[in-house]
């Protein structure tokens, strides 16, 4: 034990090793206790003052995306930057030719077998015959194919957002703040879950079924059941919406509401409010060499929906011929 009066330097600091008397220790403890209580009260008071003075942090309000939305285009809008979707090699006035969908099979986003499929699809179109696609075959338009169509309606609830499409009564349901099941059963619209990140609805979709005429776009671009789609829905102001329209029309022709291809879809020209923009990213390592993105922008629709129902049948109206009636090789019962 060190002598009572010895002083020693520890880590460069001098400390007195003189042992205080019992009375001194008690007095010191009482004084320390008072100082601790005073410090605690001071900290609480300071914290209260800071809370009163500082502005309260509030969460970003969830936007109301509900209502009827429409777009006067068929096709995707190119992204602001980075890899984008397949574009049409057949042009009219510098824009996509809606009478002939010939995809650019040389795009670097395509793996070789996918490029071959896009090329074959374009060869059919160049021959003067419309190639089959989900729309002209009256088949479900799986996402993201359906994002190039023209009119949607959003129904927004606390636990689910329902997206209705004007063509063929197609419906998607997005479960909010949920998880994908461990084993997803493939379906035409996949399993979609969503969450709000600030003012943006983020939708994550997997498990999209693959059928005989399934495709990403109107150019026959294929996908596999490994397809992973991320959509980001947000409201943008009027000027941003006009800029999006200008970008879209570098690729896509604006359609008149009363035309056949316009599908009766009208835009409310008096509306100067926000537009609904969907930015989406596609990932499928079986088909694409990289992730790529595109955009679809919608404006407030005018008037009521024009119902367009298309049932599977033997009339291949897109090709001007009839298919043979399906027959069973043996009775079902």
VEXDREN-2710 file (C-alpha; in Angstrom, 1 decimal):
% VEXDREN-2710
k/r/px/py/pz
1/UNK/0.0/0.0/0.0
2/UNK/1.3/3.5/-0.8
3/UNK/2.1/5.8/2.0
4/UNK/-0.8/8.1/3.0
5/UNK/0.9/11.3/1.9
6/UNK/2.6/10.0/-1.3
7/UNK/1.8/11.6/-4.6
8/UNK/2.2/9.8/-7.9
9/UNK/1.9/10.8/-11.5
10/UNK/-0.4/8.5/-13.5
11/UNK/-0.8/8.9/-17.3
12/UNK/0.8/12.3/-17.2
13/UNK/-1.6/13.6/-14.5
14/UNK/-0.8/14.2/-10.9
15/UNK/-3.2/12.7/-8.3
16/UNK/-3.1/13.2/-4.5
17/UNK/-3.0/9.9/-2.7
18/UNK/-3.8/11.4/0.7
19/UNK/-6.6/9.6/2.3
20/UNK/-9.3/11.9/3.7
21/UNK/-10.9/11.6/7.2
22/UNK/-14.3/10.0/7.7
23/UNK/-15.9/13.4/8.4
24/UNK/-14.5/14.8/5.2
25/UNK/-15.7/11.8/3.2
26/UNK/-19.3/12.2/4.4
27/UNK/-19.3/15.9/3.6
28/UNK/-17.9/15.3/0.2
29/UNK/-20.6/12.7/-0.5
30/UNK/-23.4/15.0/0.6
31/UNK/-22.0/17.8/-1.6
32/UNK/-21.6/15.5/-4.6
33/UNK/-25.2/14.3/-4.1
34/UNK/-26.5/17.8/-4.2
35/UNK/-24.5/18.6/-7.3
36/UNK/-25.8/15.4/-9.1
37/UNK/-29.4/16.3/-8.3
38/UNK/-28.8/19.9/-9.5
39/UNK/-27.2/18.5/-12.7
40/UNK/-30.1/16.2/-13.4
41/UNK/-32.6/18.9/-12.9
42/UNK/-30.6/21.1/-15.2
43/UNK/-30.4/18.5/-17.9
44/UNK/-34.2/17.9/-17.7
45/UNK/-34.9/21.6/-17.9
46/UNK/-32.5/22.0/-20.9
47/UNK/-34.1/19.1/-22.7
48/UNK/-37.5/20.5/-22.1
49/UNK/-36.4/23.9/-23.4
50/UNK/-34.9/22.3/-26.5
51/UNK/-38.1/20.3/-27.2
52/UNK/-40.1/23.5/-26.8
53/UNK/-37.9/25.6/-29.0
54/UNK/-37.0/23.0/-31.7
55/UNK/-39.6/22.4/-34.5
56/UNK/-41.4/19.1/-34.2
57/UNK/-40.3/16.5/-36.7
58/UNK/-43.3/15.2/-38.6
59/UNK/-43.5/12.3/-41.0
60/UNK/-44.0/13.1/-44.7
61/UNK/-47.8/12.9/-45.3
62/UNK/-48.9/10.0/-47.5
63/UNK/-50.0/11.4/-50.9
64/UNK/-53.4/10.6/-52.3
65/UNK/-52.8/8.8/-55.6
66/UNK/-56.4/7.8/-56.0
67/UNK/-58.5/8.6/-59.0
68/UNK/-58.6/8.2/-62.8
69/UNK/-55.4/8.8/-64.7
70/UNK/-54.6/8.6/-68.4
71/UNK/-51.8/9.0/-70.9
72/UNK/-52.2/9.7/-74.6
73/UNK/-49.4/7.4/-75.6
74/UNK/-48.7/3.7/-76.3
75/UNK/-45.2/2.8/-75.2
76/UNK/-42.7/3.6/-72.5
77/UNK/-40.9/6.9/-71.9
78/UNK/-37.1/6.8/-71.9
79/UNK/-35.4/7.3/-68.6
80/UNK/-33.5/10.5/-67.8
81/UNK/-30.2/8.5/-67.7
82/UNK/-28.9/5.0/-67.8
83/UNK/-30.0/1.9/-69.8
84/UNK/-33.5/2.2/-71.1
85/UNK/-36.1/0.0/-72.9
86/UNK/-36.1/-1.4/-76.4
87/UNK/-37.2/1.1/-79.0
88/UNK/-38.9/0.8/-82.3
89/UNK/-36.7/0.6/-85.4
90/UNK/-39.7/1.5/-87.6
91/UNK/-40.2/5.2/-87.5
92/UNK/-42.8/7.7/-88.7
93/UNK/-41.7/11.4/-88.5
94/UNK/-38.9/10.3/-86.1
95/UNK/-41.4/8.7/-83.7
96/UNK/-42.4/5.0/-83.1
97/UNK/-44.5/3.6/-85.9
98/UNK/-47.6/2.2/-84.1
99/UNK/-48.5/0.2/-87.3
100/UNK/-45.2/-1.8/-87.2
101/UNK/-43.5/-2.8/-84.0
102/UNK/-39.9/-3.7/-84.9
103/UNK/-37.8/-3.8/-81.8
104/UNK/-34.1/-2.9/-81.8
105/UNK/-32.6/-6.3/-81.3
106/UNK/-29.1/-4.9/-81.2
107/UNK/-29.7/-3.2/-77.9
108/UNK/-27.0/-4.0/-75.4
109/UNK/-29.5/-4.9/-72.7
110/UNK/-30.5/-8.1/-74.5
111/UNK/-28.8/-11.5/-74.1
112/UNK/-28.3/-13.3/-77.4
113/UNK/-31.4/-15.6/-77.2
114/UNK/-33.6/-12.6/-76.2
115/UNK/-32.2/-10.6/-79.2
116/UNK/-33.2/-13.5/-81.5
117/UNK/-36.8/-13.5/-80.2
118/UNK/-37.1/-9.7/-80.7
119/UNK/-35.7/-10.0/-84.2
120/UNK/-38.2/-12.8/-85.2
121/UNK/-41.0/-10.6/-83.8
122/UNK/-39.9/-7.7/-85.9
123/UNK/-39.6/-9.9/-89.0
124/UNK/-43.2/-10.8/-88.7
125/UNK/-44.2/-7.2/-88.4
126/UNK/-42.1/-6.2/-91.4
127/UNK/-43.8/-8.9/-93.5
128/UNK/-47.1/-6.9/-93.2
129/UNK/-48.6/-9.2/-90.6
130/UNK/-49.2/-8.1/-87.0
131/UNK/-47.2/-10.3/-84.6
132/UNK/-49.2/-11.7/-81.7
133/UNK/-49.0/-9.9/-78.4
134/UNK/-51.1/-9.9/-75.2
135/UNK/-53.3/-7.1/-76.4
136/UNK/-54.3/-8.5/-79.8
137/UNK/-54.6/-12.0/-78.4
138/UNK/-57.0/-10.8/-75.6
139/UNK/-54.6/-12.2/-73.0
140/UNK/-53.6/-10.8/-69.6
141/UNK/-51.1/-7.9/-69.9
142/UNK/-48.6/-8.7/-67.2
143/UNK/-46.5/-5.9/-65.8
144/UNK/-44.5/-4.1/-67.1
145/UNK/-46.2/-4.6/-70.4
146/UNK/-49.5/-3.1/-69.0
147/UNK/-47.6/0.1/-68.0
148/UNK/-47.4/1.2/-71.6
149/UNK/-51.2/1.2/-71.9
150/UNK/-53.3/4.3/-71.5
151/UNK/-55.7/4.5/-68.6
152/UNK/-55.7/3.4/-64.9
153/UNK/-57.6/4.0/-61.8
154/UNK/-56.1/3.8/-58.3
155/UNK/-58.1/2.9/-55.2
156/UNK/-56.1/3.7/-52.1
157/UNK/-56.8/2.0/-48.8
158/UNK/-54.8/1.7/-45.5
159/UNK/-53.6/-1.9/-46.2
160/UNK/-53.9/-2.2/-50.0
161/UNK/-53.8/-0.2/-53.2
162/UNK/-55.9/-1.6/-56.1
163/UNK/-55.0/-0.6/-59.7
164/UNK/-57.7/-1.0/-62.3
165/UNK/-56.9/-0.9/-66.0
166/UNK/-59.4/0.2/-68.6
167/UNK/-58.7/-2.6/-71.0
168/UNK/-60.2/-6.1/-70.3
169/UNK/-61.1/-5.4/-66.7
170/UNK/-57.6/-6.1/-65.5
171/UNK/-56.8/-5.6/-61.8
172/UNK/-53.6/-5.5/-59.7
173/UNK/-53.6/-5.6/-55.9
174/UNK/-50.7/-4.2/-54.0
175/UNK/-50.5/-5.3/-50.3
176/UNK/-49.0/-2.5/-48.2
177/UNK/-46.3/-3.1/-45.6
178/UNK/-46.3/-6.8/-46.3
179/UNK/-43.8/-9.5/-47.4
180/UNK/-43.7/-11.8/-50.3
181/UNK/-44.7/-15.4/-49.3
182/UNK/-41.8/-17.8/-49.0
183/UNK/-43.0/-19.7/-52.0
184/UNK/-44.7/-17.4/-54.6
185/UNK/-47.1/-19.1/-57.0
186/UNK/-46.6/-17.5/-60.4
187/UNK/-49.6/-15.5/-61.6
188/UNK/-50.3/-13.1/-64.5
189/UNK/-49.8/-10.0/-62.4
190/UNK/-47.3/-11.5/-59.9
191/UNK/-47.2/-10.9/-56.2
192/UNK/-47.0/-7.2/-55.4
193/UNK/-46.1/-5.6/-52.1
194/UNK/-45.7/-1.9/-51.5
195/UNK/-44.6/0.7/-49.0
196/UNK/-44.4/4.5/-48.9
197/UNK/-41.0/6.1/-48.9
198/UNK/-41.8/9.7/-48.2
199/UNK/-44.0/10.9/-51.0
200/UNK/-43.4/7.8/-53.2
201/UNK/-45.2/4.5/-53.4
202/UNK/-42.7/1.8/-54.0
203/UNK/-44.1/-1.4/-55.4
204/UNK/-42.1/-4.7/-55.5
205/UNK/-43.4/-7.4/-57.8
206/UNK/-42.1/-11.0/-58.3
207/UNK/-43.6/-14.3/-59.5
208/UNK/-45.0/-13.0/-62.8
209/UNK/-46.3/-16.0/-64.9
210/UNK/-44.9/-16.7/-68.4
211/UNK/-47.3/-17.7/-71.1
212/UNK/-47.1/-18.4/-74.9
213/UNK/-47.3/-14.7/-75.8
214/UNK/-45.9/-13.1/-72.6
215/UNK/-43.6/-10.1/-73.3
216/UNK/-42.2/-7.0/-71.7
217/UNK/-43.3/-4.6/-74.5
218/UNK/-44.8/-4.5/-77.9
219/UNK/-41.6/-5.7/-79.5
220/UNK/-41.8/-9.3/-78.2
221/UNK/-39.1/-8.8/-75.6
222/UNK/-39.3/-11.9/-73.4
223/UNK/-39.0/-12.4/-69.7
224/UNK/-38.6/-15.4/-67.4
225/UNK/-40.2/-16.2/-64.0
226/UNK/-37.0/-14.6/-62.5
227/UNK/-38.4/-11.2/-63.5
228/UNK/-38.2/-8.6/-60.7
229/UNK/-40.0/-5.3/-61.2
230/UNK/-39.8/-2.2/-59.0
231/UNK/-42.2/0.6/-59.6
232/UNK/-42.1/4.0/-58.0
233/UNK/-45.4/6.0/-58.1
234/UNK/-45.2/9.7/-57.2
235/UNK/-47.0/13.0/-57.9
236/UNK/-45.1/15.6/-59.9
237/UNK/-46.0/19.2/-60.5
238/UNK/-47.5/20.5/-63.7
239/UNK/-44.3/21.8/-65.2
240/UNK/-42.5/18.5/-64.5
241/UNK/-45.4/16.7/-66.2
242/UNK/-45.1/18.9/-69.3
243/UNK/-41.4/18.1/-69.4
244/UNK/-42.2/14.4/-69.2
245/UNK/-44.6/14.7/-72.1
246/UNK/-42.0/16.4/-74.2
247/UNK/-39.5/13.6/-73.5
248/UNK/-42.2/11.0/-74.3
249/UNK/-42.9/12.5/-77.6
250/UNK/-39.4/12.1/-78.7
251/UNK/-40.3/8.5/-79.0
252/UNK/-44.1/8.1/-78.8
253/UNK/-46.8/9.7/-80.9
254/UNK/-49.5/11.6/-79.1
255/UNK/-52.9/9.9/-79.7
256/UNK/-56.2/11.6/-80.2
257/UNK/-58.9/10.5/-77.8
258/UNK/-61.5/9.9/-80.5
259/UNK/-59.1/7.8/-82.7
260/UNK/-59.1/4.0/-82.9
261/UNK/-55.7/3.8/-81.3
262/UNK/-56.6/6.5/-78.8
263/UNK/-59.1/4.1/-77.2
264/UNK/-61.4/6.9/-76.2
265/UNK/-58.9/8.1/-73.6
266/UNK/-59.1/11.9/-73.0
267/UNK/-56.9/14.1/-70.9
268/UNK/-58.5/16.9/-68.9
269/UNK/-56.9/19.9/-70.6
270/UNK/-58.2/22.3/-68.0
271/UNK/-56.4/20.5/-65.2
272/UNK/-53.2/22.3/-64.1
273/UNK/-52.5/20.1/-61.1
274/UNK/-50.1/17.3/-60.5
275/UNK/-49.4/14.4/-62.8
276/UNK/-48.8/10.8/-61.7
277/UNK/-45.4/9.4/-62.7
278/UNK/-44.3/5.8/-62.6
279/UNK/-40.6/5.1/-62.8
280/UNK/-39.8/1.4/-63.0
281/UNK/-36.8/-0.8/-63.1
282/UNK/-36.7/-4.2/-64.7
283/UNK/-34.3/-7.0/-63.6
284/UNK/-34.2/-10.5/-65.2
285/UNK/-30.8/-12.2/-65.4
286/UNK/-32.1/-14.9/-67.7
287/UNK/-33.0/-12.3/-70.4
288/UNK/-31.2/-9.1/-69.8
289/UNK/-27.5/-8.3/-69.4
290/UNK/-28.2/-5.4/-67.0
291/UNK/-31.0/-3.7/-65.1
292/UNK/-32.9/-1.0/-67.1
293/UNK/-35.5/1.6/-66.4
294/UNK/-38.3/3.4/-68.1
295/UNK/-41.1/5.8/-67.2
296/UNK/-44.9/6.1/-67.7
297/UNK/-46.6/9.5/-66.9
298/UNK/-50.3/9.9/-66.4
299/UNK/-52.5/13.0/-66.2
300/UNK/-56.0/13.4/-64.9
301/UNK/-58.5/11.8/-67.2
302/UNK/-61.6/13.6/-68.6
303/UNK/-65.0/11.9/-68.9
304/UNK/-65.9/8.3/-68.2
305/UNK/-64.0/5.2/-69.1
306/UNK/-64.8/3.6/-72.5
307/UNK/-65.2/0.0/-71.8
308/UNK/-63.0/-2.3/-73.8
309/UNK/-63.5/-6.0/-73.3
310/UNK/-61.7/-8.6/-75.3
311/UNK/-62.4/-12.2/-74.8
312/UNK/-60.3/-15.1/-76.1
313/UNK/-61.8/-16.4/-79.3
314/UNK/-60.9/-17.9/-82.6
315/UNK/-60.9/-14.6/-84.5
316/UNK/-57.4/-13.4/-85.0
317/UNK/-58.5/-10.0/-86.1
318/UNK/-55.0/-8.6/-85.9
319/UNK/-53.9/-11.0/-88.7
320/UNK/-57.2/-11.0/-90.6
321/UNK/-57.8/-14.7/-90.2
322/UNK/-59.5/-17.2/-88.0
323/UNK/-57.8/-19.9/-85.8
324/UNK/-59.1/-23.4/-85.7
325/UNK/-61.5/-24.3/-82.9
326/UNK/-59.6/-26.1/-80.1
327/UNK/-60.6/-29.8/-79.8
328/UNK/-59.8/-32.3/-77.2
329/UNK/-58.0/-35.5/-78.2
330/UNK/-60.1/-37.4/-75.7
331/UNK/-63.3/-36.7/-73.7
332/UNK/-62.9/-35.1/-70.4
333/UNK/-65.4/-37.4/-68.8
END
